[in-house]
Amino acid sequence: MNDENEVEINEITNTIKKKAEWSLIYAILGFGLVGLIVWPLAYIRAGQALQMIDEHHVGENYRSFAKLARIIILVATLIFGGTITLYILLVVFLMNT
């Protein structure tokens, strides 16, 4: 019985590790046009990892990976959105001059 619990904990920890690490990888690789595709996936995976950590109380050492991925995605989205907004404003300004 104890061995079964240990195996289950190891499986959960490995799942958390994969989700947290891949969310960080997707967040970093998402810069560019691919970001619109992989950033939502990274955000979802990071959220899943954080939820599993909270539910099962294992994999705490991967919490920082998932949180960092979310921060990168948030900053990148703000930069991307700001760039698009400035571009649109510039086009509108140039069309009216």
VEXMITOR-945517 format. One record per residue: x, y, z of N, C-alpha, C, O in turn. Coordinates in pm, whole numbers, plus 32768, in hexadecimal, padded with zeros to 4 digits. Layout:
<nodes>
+------+------+------+------+------+------+------+------+------+------+------+------+
:  n.u :  n.v :  n.w : ca.u : ca.v : ca.w :  c.u :  c.v :  c.w :  o.u :  o.v :  o.w :
+------+------+------+------+------+------+------+------+------+------+------+------+
:    X :    Y :    Z :    X :    Y :    Z :    X :    Y :    Z :    X :    Y :    Z :
...
+------+------+------+------+------+------+------+------+------+------+------+------+
</nodes>
This chain:
<nodes>
+------+------+------+------+------+------+------+------+------+------+------+------+
:  n.u :  n.v :  n.w : ca.u : ca.v : ca.w :  c.u :  c.v :  c.w :  o.u :  o.v :  o.w :
+------+------+------+------+------+------+------+------+------+------+------+------+
: 8053 : 7F89 : 8000 : 8000 : 8000 : 8000 : 8057 : 807D : 8000 : 803A : 80DB : 7FB7 :
: 80BF : 807F : 8050 : 8117 : 80F1 : 8059 : 8161 : 8107 : 7FD5 : 8175 : 8179 : 7FAA :
: 818A : 8098 : 7F95 : 81CF : 80A2 : 7F14 : 8173 : 80DC : 7EA8 : 81A1 : 8128 : 7E53 :
: 80F2 : 80B9 : 7EAC : 8093 : 80EE : 7E4B : 8084 : 8186 : 7E5B : 807D : 81CE : 7DF8 :
: 807F : 81B4 : 7ED8 : 8075 : 8244 : 7EF0 : 80F2 : 828C : 7EBF : 80EA : 82F9 : 7E86 :
: 8165 : 8250 : 7ED6 : 81E2 : 828C : 7EAC : 81EA : 8295 : 7E13 : 8219 : 82F8 : 7DDC :
: 81BC : 822D : 7DD0 : 81BA : 822C : 7D3D : 815C : 8298 : 7D0A : 817D : 82E0 : 7CAC :
: 80E8 : 82A3 : 7D48 : 8087 : 8308 : 7D1F : 80BF : 8395 : 7D34 : 80AD : 83EC : 7CDF :
: 8100 : 83AB : 7DA5 : 813D : 842E : 7DC0 : 81A8 : 844D : 7D5A : 81B3 : 84BF : 7D2B :
: 81F9 : 83EA : 7D38 : 8262 : 83FE : 7CD3 : 8226 : 8420 : 7C4A : 825A : 8475 : 7C03 :
: 81B9 : 83DD : 7C27 : 8176 : 83F9 : 7BA7 : 813E : 8487 : 7BA5 : 814B : 84CD : 7B41 :
: 8101 : 84AF : 7C12 : 80C9 : 8536 : 7C1C : 8139 : 859D : 7C14 : 812D : 8602 : 7BCE :
: 81A5 : 8584 : 7C5B : 8217 : 85E1 : 7C5A : 8252 : 85EB : 7BCD : 8274 : 8659 : 7BA1 :
: 825F : 857C : 7B88 : 8292 : 857E : 7AFE : 8235 : 85CB : 7AA1 : 8264 : 8614 : 7A49 :
: 81B3 : 85BB : 7AB3 : 8153 : 8605 : 7A61 : 815F : 869A : 7A7B : 815E : 86EB : 7A1D :
: 8169 : 86BF : 7AFA : 817B : 874C : 7B1E : 81FA : 8783 : 7AE0 : 81FC : 87F1 : 7AA8 :
: 8265 : 8735 : 7AE9 : 82E6 : 875F : 7AB2 : 82DB : 877A : 7A1C : 8309 : 87E1 : 79EC :
: 829E : 871D : 79D4 : 8290 : 872C : 7943 : 823E : 87A7 : 7920 : 8263 : 87F5 : 78C9 :
: 81CD : 87B9 : 7964 : 8176 : 882B : 7947 : 81BC : 88AE : 7965 : 81B4 : 890C : 7916 :
: 8201 : 88B6 : 79D6 : 8245 : 8932 : 79FD : 82B9 : 8950 : 799F : 82C8 : 89C1 : 7971 :
: 830B : 88ED : 7981 : 837D : 8903 : 7929 : 8352 : 8927 : 789C : 8389 : 8984 : 7860 :
: 82F0 : 88E0 : 7867 : 82C3 : 88FD : 77DE : 827C : 8983 : 77D5 : 8283 : 89C6 : 776E :
: 8236 : 89AA : 783F : 81F6 : 8A2E : 783B : 8260 : 8A9A : 7833 : 824E : 8AFE : 77EC :
: 82CF : 8A88 : 787A : 833B : 8AEA : 7874 : 837E : 8AE9 : 77EB : 839E : 8B53 : 77B5 :
: 8393 : 8A74 : 77B4 : 83CF : 8A6A : 772E : 8375 : 8AAC : 76C6 : 83A5 : 8AF8 : 7672 :
: 82F3 : 8A8F : 76CA : 8295 : 8ACB : 766C : 8292 : 8B63 : 767B : 828C : 8BAC : 7618 :
: 8296 : 8B92 : 76F8 : 8292 : 8C23 : 770F : 830B : 8C68 : 76D2 : 82FE : 8CD3 : 7696 :
: 8380 : 8C2C : 76E0 : 83FA : 8C68 : 76AA : 83FD : 8C5D : 7612 : 8420 : 8CBE : 75CE :
: 83DA : 8BE9 : 75DD : 83DE : 8BD6 : 754C : 836E : 8C1F : 7504 : 836F : 8C2A : 7489 :
: 830E : 8C50 : 754D : 829A : 8C8F : 7511 : 82B0 : 8D18 : 74D8 : 8257 : 8D4E : 7496 :
: 8325 : 8D53 : 74EF : 833C : 8DD8 : 74B8 : 833B : 8DD1 : 7421 : 8376 : 8D76 : 73E5 :
: 82FA : 8E30 : 73E4 : 82E6 : 8E2D : 7353 : 8255 : 8E0C : 7336 : 8201 : 8E10 : 7390 :
: 8237 : 8DED : 72BC : 81AD : 8DCF : 7294 : 817A : 8D4E : 72D3 : 8101 : 8D3E : 72E3 :
: 81D3 : 8CF4 : 72F5 : 81AA : 8C75 : 7330 : 816F : 8C89 : 73BB : 8127 : 8C33 : 73EE :
: 818E : 8CF9 : 73F9 : 815E : 8D14 : 7480 : 80C7 : 8D11 : 748C : 8092 : 8CE5 : 74F2 :
: 8083 : 8D3E : 7426 : 7FF1 : 8D3C : 742A : 7FBB : 8CAF : 7435 : 7F4B : 8C9B : 7463 :
: 8009 : 8C4E : 7409 : 7FDF : 8BC2 : 740F : 800C : 8B7F : 7490 : 7FBE : 8B3B : 74D1 :
: 808B : 8B93 : 74B4 : 80C1 : 8B47 : 7526 : 80AE : 8B8B : 75AD : 80B0 : 8B47 : 7613 :
: 809B : 8C10 : 75B1 : 8087 : 8C50 : 7632 : 8009 : 8C20 : 7679 : 800F : 8C07 : 76F1 :
: 7F97 : 8C12 : 7635 : 7F23 : 8BDB : 767C : 7F3D : 8B4C : 76AF : 7F13 : 8B29 : 771D :
: 7F82 : 8AFD : 765E : 7FA3 : 8A75 : 768A : 7FFD : 8A79 : 7705 : 7FEA : 8A2D : 7763 :
: 8060 : 8AD0 : 7703 : 80BB : 8ADE : 7775 : 806F : 8B0B : 77F2 : 8087 : 8AD9 : 785F :
: 8014 : 8B6A : 77E0 : 7FC7 : 8B9D : 7851 : 7F70 : 8B2F : 788E : 7F65 : 8B23 : 7908 :
: 7F32 : 8AE1 : 7838 : 7EDD : 8A73 : 7867 : 7F2F : 8A0B : 78B1 : 7F08 : 89DF : 791D :
: 7FA0 : 89E3 : 7877 : 7FF7 : 897F : 78B8 : 802C : 89B1 : 793E : 8031 : 8965 : 799F :
: 8052 : 8A2F : 7944 : 8082 : 8A68 : 79C2 : 8012 : 8A65 : 7A2B : 802B : 8A43 : 7A9F :
: 7F9A : 8A87 : 7A02 : 7F28 : 8A82 : 7A5E : 7F0B : 89F5 : 7A8E : 7EEC : 89E0 : 7B03 :
: 7F16 : 8994 : 7A34 : 7F01 : 8908 : 7A5A : 7F6A : 88DB : 7ABE : 7F4B : 8895 : 7B1F :
: 7FE8 : 8903 : 7AA6 : 8053 : 88DD : 7B02 : 803B : 891A : 7B8C : 8049 : 88D6 : 7BF2 :
: 8016 : 8999 : 7B90 : 7FFD : 89DB : 7C10 : 7F86 : 899C : 7C59 : 7F89 : 898C : 7CD3 :
: 7F20 : 8978 : 7C0E : 7EAB : 893A : 7C4A : 7ECF : 88B1 : 7C84 : 7EA3 : 888E : 7CF2 :
: 7F1E : 8864 : 7C3B : 7F47 : 87E0 : 7C6C : 7F9F : 87EC : 7CE8 : 7F94 : 879A : 7D44 :
: 7FF6 : 8850 : 7CEB : 804A : 8866 : 7D60 : 7FF3 : 8884 : 7DDA : 800A : 884E : 7E46 :
: 7F8F : 88DA : 7DC8 : 7F37 : 88FD : 7E37 : 7EE1 : 8887 : 7E64 : 7ECA : 8875 : 7EDB :
: 7EB2 : 8838 : 7E06 : 7E5B : 87C7 : 7E27 : 7EA5 : 8755 : 7E6D : 7E73 : 871C : 7ECE :
: 7F1C : 8734 : 7E3A : 7F61 : 86BC : 7E69 : 7FD4 : 86D9 : 7ECA : 800C : 867C : 7F04 :
: 7FF6 : 8757 : 7EDC : 8061 : 877F : 7F38 : 80E6 : 873B : 7F1A : 8130 : 8717 : 7F76 :
: 8103 : 8729 : 7E9B : 8185 : 86F6 : 7E6E : 81B5 : 874D : 7DFB : 8166 : 8795 : 7DBE :
: 8235 : 8746 : 7DDD : 826C : 8790 : 7D6C : 827C : 8825 : 7D85 : 827D : 8874 : 7D27 :
: 8288 : 884C : 7E03 : 8296 : 88DB : 7E25 : 830C : 891B : 7DDF : 8309 : 8993 : 7DC2 :
: 8375 : 88CD : 7DC4 : 83EC : 8905 : 7D85 : 83D2 : 892F : 7CF4 : 8425 : 8973 : 7CB8 :
: 8361 : 8907 : 7CBA : 833F : 892C : 7C31 : 82DE : 89A2 : 7C2B : 82BD : 89D2 : 7BBE :
: 82B2 : 89D0 : 7C9E : 8256 : 8A42 : 7CA3 : 8295 : 8ABE : 7C63 : 8252 : 8B08 : 7C1C :
: 8316 : 8AD3 : 7C7D : 8358 : 8B4A : 7C47 : 8360 : 8B45 : 7BAE : 8358 : 8BAE : 7B6E :
: 836F : 8ACE : 7B73 : 8371 : 8AC1 : 7AE1 : 82EA : 8AEF : 7AA8 : 82E5 : 8B3D : 7A49 :
: 827F : 8ABE : 7AE4 : 81F9 : 8ADE : 7AB2 : 81DB : 8B73 : 7AC5 : 81A1 : 8BB2 : 7A6D :
: 8201 : 8BAA : 7B37 : 81E8 : 8C38 : 7B4F : 823B : 8C8F : 7AF1 : 8209 : 8CF4 : 7ABF :
: 82B8 : 8C68 : 7ADA : 830D : 8CB3 : 7A7E : 82D3 : 8CB1 : 79F0 : 82D6 : 8D16 : 79AA :
: 82A0 : 8C3E : 79C7 : 8262 : 8C33 : 7943 : 81ED : 8C94 : 7938 : 81DE : 8CD9 : 78D3 :
: 819A : 8C9B : 799F : 8128 : 8CF6 : 799D : 8155 : 8D88 : 7997 : 8117 : 8DDA : 7953 :
: 81BF : 8DA9 : 79DF : 81F2 : 8E33 : 79DE : 8227 : 8E56 : 7953 : 820C : 8EC2 : 791F :
: 8273 : 8DFB : 7917 : 82A9 : 8E12 : 7891 : 8237 : 8E27 : 782D : 823D : 8E81 : 77DA :
: 81D1 : 8DD4 : 7836 : 815F : 8DDE : 77DB : 8118 : 8E64 : 77EE : 80F4 : 8EA5 : 778C :
: 8103 : 8E8D : 786A : 80BF : 8F0B : 7886 : 810F : 8F81 : 784D : 80D6 : 8FD7 : 7809 :
: 8190 : 8F84 : 7868 : 81E4 : 8FF2 : 7837 : 81E8 : 8FF1 : 779E : 81DB : 905A : 775F :
: 81FA : 8F7C : 7763 : 8201 : 8F72 : 76D1 : 817D : 8F9D : 7691 : 817D : 8FDF : 7629 :
: 810F : 8F77 : 76CE : 808C : 8F9D : 7698 : 8078 : 9034 : 76A1 : 8044 : 9071 : 7644 :
: 80A2 : 906F : 7710 : 8098 : 9101 : 771D : 80EF : 9148 : 76B5 : 80C4 : 91AA : 7679 :
: 8168 : 9116 : 76A1 : 81C1 : 9152 : 763C : 8184 : 9141 : 75B1 : 8181 : 91A0 : 7563 :
: 8155 : 90CA : 7593 : 8119 : 90AF : 7511 : 809F : 9107 : 74FA : 808F : 9144 : 7490 :
: 8048 : 910E : 755E : 7FD0 : 9160 : 7552 : 7FF2 : 91F4 : 7545 : 7FB3 : 923B : 74F6 :
: 8055 : 9222 : 7591 : 8080 : 92AD : 7587 : 80BA : 92CD : 74FF : 80A1 : 9338 : 74C8 :
: 8107 : 9270 : 74C9 : 8143 : 9284 : 7445 : 80D7 : 928D : 73DA : 80DD : 92E4 : 7383 :
: 8076 : 9234 : 73E0 : 8008 : 9236 : 737E : 7FBA : 92B8 : 738B : 7F97 : 92F5 : 7326 :
: 7F9F : 92E3 : 7406 : 7F55 : 935F : 741B : 7FA1 : 93D7 : 73E3 : 7F67 : 942C : 739F :
: 8023 : 93DD : 73FE : 8073 : 944C : 73C9 : 8078 : 9449 : 7331 : 8073 : 94B1 : 72F0 :
: 8081 : 93D3 : 72F8 : 8083 : 93C5 : 7267 : 8000 : 93F9 : 722B : 8001 : 9442 : 71C8 :
: 7F91 : 93D2 : 7265 : 7F0F : 9400 : 7233 : 7F03 : 9498 : 723F : 7ED5 : 94DA : 71E2 :
: 7F2C : 94CF : 72B0 : 7F27 : 9560 : 72C2 : 7F80 : 95A7 : 725E : 7F5C : 9611 : 722A :
: 7FF4 : 956F : 7242 : 804F : 95A9 : 71E0 : 8012 : 95A7 : 7154 : 801C : 9609 : 710A :
: 7FD5 : 9539 : 7130 : 7F95 : 952E : 70AC : 7F22 : 9593 : 70A1 : 7F16 : 95D9 : 703C :
: 7ED0 : 959C : 7107 : 7E61 : 95FC : 7105 : 7E96 : 968A : 70FC : 7E61 : 96DB : 70B0 :
: 7EFD : 96A8 : 7148 : 7F39 : 972E : 7143 : 7F70 : 974F : 70B9 : 7F5A : 97BC : 7084 :
: 7FB8 : 96F1 : 707E : 7FF3 : 9707 : 6FFB : 7F89 : 9712 : 6F8D : 7F9D : 9759 : 6F2A :
: 7F1B : 96CC : 6F9C : 7EB0 : 96D3 : 6F39 : 7E69 : 975B : 6F3F : 7E33 : 9789 : 6EDA :
: 7E69 : 979A : 6FB4 : 7E24 : 981A : 6FC5 : 7E7D : 9891 : 6FAA : 7E4E : 9903 : 6FB3 :
: 7EFB : 987C : 6F89 : 7F52 : 98EE : 6F6E : 7F67 : 9903 : 6EDA : 7FAE : 995F : 6EB2 :
+------+------+------+------+------+------+------+------+------+------+------+------+
</nodes>
